[in-house]
Each structure stands twice: as C-alpha cells, then as structure tokens.
Amino acid sequence: MKAILRMTRTGVAVAAAMFAGVAGFAGQAQTSADQAPGAERTLTGVVTDAMCGRTHMMKGKSDAECLRYCVKNGTKYALLAGKTVYTLQGHEADLDRYAAQEVTVTGRVTGTTVAVSSVAPTKKTPAPGQG
C-alpha cells in the first residue's frame, strides 16, 4: 500500500511539473511572438549616438553638437528608449534634424538594432491652462 501511495504522489508531482512547464512555455511563446526578431515596432526616446549613449562627453558642447561630431566621425545614430540604447539604421537626415530631441521611431527591431522606417518628433501635451 505504501508503494502505491508513493507512486501516486510521484505521479501527481510529475504531472504538476509537466503542466507548469507547458504553461510557462505558452507564456514564453506569446512574449517572444510580441518581440519576434525583425518585428515592426514603435519606440519613443531621445536621439543620441551609439558611442555616447546616455552621456555626451564633449565639454562645452551641447548634446546635439556632440552626437553630430560622433556620427561625423563614424559612430551610428541611436535611440535612448528607457534604459536601452538602440542603434538606428536609415533616415539619417531625419535623425540629424532631431538630434538630442525626443522622437517616435518606427522600424524593424532585431536585438538592439532598428532598421528605421519613420522618425517623427513626439507630440508634447500642453500643460493645463497652456494652449
């Protein structure tokens, strides 16, 4: 009888583990489908460069001047979106126009690289009583 009880408990534990694994896999599949490599996404952040990222290092120069200097000398435009720095490919003239400004970028995202399809300044909502 003890052997049967032990087998039943083991069977229940194995079934529970299998169910948890299947449920976890289903959740993972949904998350990865939302962020599949090459998927078109819209990101909002500040135009920067891949070398400086969050912190521009040229003393006496604005962030825009620093990033333009860095891009002129071979680094890529980037987007600082939250804590992530995405390297941007394409639409360099638009990115230069919005240097160090907040923009919305749409493009195909693969890892931390975005093949840009459009760039637009973010629309600021006026404070109450203004505008």
Sequence and secondary structure as in RCSB ss.txt:
>XXXX:A:sequence
MKAILRMTRTGVAVAAAMFAGVAGFAGQAQTSADQAPGAERTLTGVVTDAMCGRTHMMKGKSDAECLRYCVKNGT
KYALLAGKTVYTLQGHEADLDRYAAQEVTVTGRVTGTTVAVSSVAPTKKTPAPGQG
>XXXX:A:secstr
 HHHHHHHHHHHHHHHHHHHHHHHHHHHHHHHHHT TTEEEEEEEEEEETTTTT    TTS HHHHHHHHHHTT 
 EEEEETTEEEEEES HHHHHHTTTSEEEEEEEEETTEEEEEEEEE      TT  
